[in-house]
Amino acid sequence: MAVNNFLKMLIYIFSFFSIGFIIGKNLGKKESSLEFEKIYLIKLKEELWNKGYCPVCNSKLQDLIESDKMLEKNQEV
Protein backbone atom coordinates (compact mmCIF):
# COMPACT_ATOMS: atom_id res chain seq x y z
CA MET A 1 0.00 0.00 0.00
CA ALA A 2 2.79 2.42 0.93
CA VAL A 3 4.73 1.46 -2.21
CA ASN A 4 1.64 2.06 -4.32
CA ASN A 5 1.17 5.56 -2.85
CA PHE A 6 4.87 6.28 -3.35
CA LEU A 7 4.66 5.32 -7.03
CA LYS A 8 1.56 7.50 -7.49
CA MET A 9 3.42 10.40 -5.89
CA LEU A 10 6.43 9.89 -8.20
CA ILE A 11 4.20 9.79 -11.27
CA TYR A 12 2.40 12.93 -10.07
CA ILE A 13 5.68 14.82 -9.55
CA PHE A 14 7.13 13.58 -12.83
CA SER A 15 4.02 14.70 -14.73
CA PHE A 16 4.32 18.24 -13.31
CA PHE A 17 7.99 18.44 -14.27
CA SER A 18 7.33 17.11 -17.76
CA ILE A 19 4.43 19.52 -18.35
CA GLY A 20 6.57 22.44 -17.14
CA PHE A 21 9.44 21.35 -19.37
CA ILE A 22 7.19 21.10 -22.44
CA ILE A 23 5.58 24.50 -21.80
CA GLY A 24 8.95 26.14 -21.17
CA LYS A 25 10.42 24.61 -24.30
CA ASN A 26 7.53 25.89 -26.43
CA LEU A 27 7.80 29.37 -24.91
CA GLY A 28 11.49 29.40 -25.75
CA LYS A 29 10.68 28.60 -29.38
CA LYS A 30 8.17 31.44 -29.55
CA GLU A 31 10.63 33.94 -28.08
CA SER A 32 13.39 32.88 -30.45
CA SER A 33 11.06 33.17 -33.44
CA LEU A 34 10.00 36.66 -32.32
CA GLU A 35 13.65 37.63 -31.96
CA PHE A 36 14.33 36.31 -35.47
CA GLU A 37 11.45 38.39 -36.85
CA LYS A 38 12.83 41.53 -35.19
CA ILE A 39 16.31 40.91 -36.59
CA TYR A 40 14.87 40.15 -40.04
CA LEU A 41 12.85 43.38 -40.06
CA ILE A 42 15.90 45.42 -39.05
CA LYS A 43 17.98 43.83 -41.83
CA LEU A 44 15.18 44.41 -44.33
CA LYS A 45 14.95 48.09 -43.36
CA GLU A 46 18.74 48.43 -43.68
CA GLU A 47 18.61 46.91 -47.17
CA LEU A 48 15.82 49.29 -48.18
CA TRP A 49 17.81 52.24 -46.83
CA ASN A 50 20.90 51.17 -48.76
CA LYS A 51 18.83 50.88 -51.96
CA GLY A 52 17.55 54.42 -51.43
CA TYR A 53 14.10 53.70 -50.02
CA CYS A 54 12.57 55.15 -46.89
CA PRO A 55 12.00 52.24 -44.46
CA VAL A 56 8.89 53.91 -43.03
CA CYS A 57 6.88 54.74 -46.15
CA ASN A 58 8.80 52.66 -48.78
CA SER A 59 9.13 55.54 -51.22
CA LYS A 60 12.35 56.67 -52.84
CA LEU A 61 14.39 59.02 -50.67
CA GLN A 62 15.17 61.23 -53.66
CA ASP A 63 11.43 61.67 -54.30
CA LEU A 64 10.93 62.62 -50.64
CA ILE A 65 13.73 65.19 -50.81
CA GLU A 66 12.26 66.70 -53.97
CA SER A 67 8.76 66.84 -52.46
CA ASP A 68 10.17 68.57 -49.37
CA LYS A 69 11.87 71.14 -51.61
CA MET A 70 8.59 71.70 -53.46
CA LEU A 71 6.75 72.20 -50.17
CA GLU A 72 9.35 74.73 -49.02
CA LYS A 73 8.99 76.64 -52.30
CA ASN A 74 5.20 76.64 -51.99
CA GLN A 75 5.37 77.90 -48.41
CA GLU A 76 7.70 80.74 -49.38
CA VAL A 77 5.29 82.00 -52.02
N, C-alpha and C positions, 0 to 999 in steps of 0.2 A: 504494500500500500504506500509506504513512504517512498519507495523507488519509483512508483508510478507517478506520484505527485512531483517528485524531483524531475523526472523526464518531461512532464507537462510544463514545469517552470522553465526548463532549459529551452524547450520548443518555443514558449511564449517570448522569452528574452531574445532568442535567435531571430524570431520573426520581426520583432521591433528593430533590431539592428539591421536586418536585411532590407526592411522597408525604408529605413532612414538612409541606408547606403544607396538604394535605387533612386530615391527622390533627390538626394544630394548630387548624384552623378548626372541626372537629367538637368538639374539646375545649372550645373557646371557647363553642360553643353549649350544651354540657352545663353548663358553669359558669354561664352566664347564666340558664339555665332553673332551676338550683338556687337561684340568688340570687332569682329571681322567686318561687319557691315559699316561700322564707324570708320575703320581704317580704309575700306574700299571707297567710301564716299569722299574722304579727304583726298585720296589719290586721284579720284575722278575729277574733283574740283581743281587739283593742281594741274592735271593734264589739260583741262579746259582753259585754265589761265595761261598756260604755256602756248596753247594754240591761238590765243587772242580772244577768248570768249569770257564774258562775265559769268562767274560761277553762280550768281544769284538769279539773274534773269535770262541767261544763256544767249544773250545777243552779243554781237561783235563789239569789242571795246572801242574800236575806231569809230563805229557808228554812234556809240554813246558819247564819245568825245565831241564828235561833230554836232550831235543834237544839243549838247550842253553849250557849245559855241553859238548855235542858232538861238537858243533860249536867251543867252546873254545879250546877243544883238537885238533881239525883240524887246527885251526889257529896257535897253538903253534908249530905244526909239520912243 
